[in-house]
């Protein structure tokens, strides 16, 4: 297979993955939030904090690939909804840290259930052969991910010796 063909296939896989992620985020916002809808931006903030733990607003913005002024209104909305909390940085009171509240963690738990339900809905539409193909592809991706982690750990160990 030529490099260009490989690049096109990788792009297709990434495009599908992104579309699935966006679809899941959209359904999370509408299925969990009750009276007040949760936007894609709000959902992304919550998931980012779940992955990283407490962050400054600047760090959060950087991880999301947006400016701090763009993330601040989203944080404000989530604080008002009691899904996030704000605290001063322990070493520098000029820095505001944001973190998930118990309500934010509960939202994430529900969101993960919705995401999984959405994936199950999609997988149930596949034929038996298609489902076997998808499962085999995910087995391969899982193996590759494990190999990458193993290589990264070996590289980290080698650099410390």
C-alpha positions, 0 to 999 in steps of 0.5 A: 500500500502506498503512503498516500493510500495509508494517509487517506485511510488513517484520515477516514478512521480519524474522521469517523472517530471524530464524528462518533465523538461529536455525536456522543457529546451531542446526545450527552448534552440533550439526554442528561441535562434535564431542563437546562441543555448542556452544550458541546463546549460544556461537555468538553470542559467536563471531560477534560477536567475528568481526564486531567484533574484540577486545572487553571483556566489557562491550562484548561483553555490550552488543553481545549485549543481555545483562548482563556477568554473563550473558556471563561464563560463556559466555566462560569455557566458550569459553576452556576450549575454546580458542576464545577468549582473554583478555588485559588491556586495554593501557591499563587492566589492570582491563579484560579483553579477549576475542578469537577464537583460531585455533581460534575462527576455524577454528570460524567458518570451519566454521560459515559452511560449515554455514550455507551448506549449510543454506541450499542445502538449503532452496533446493533444496526450492524450485520453479524459480519460487519460486527465481527469486522468492527470487533476485529478492528478494535482488537487490532487497535487495542493491541497497537495501543498496548504496544505504544504504551509499552514502548513509551514506558520502555523509553521512559525507563531508558531515559532515566538510566 
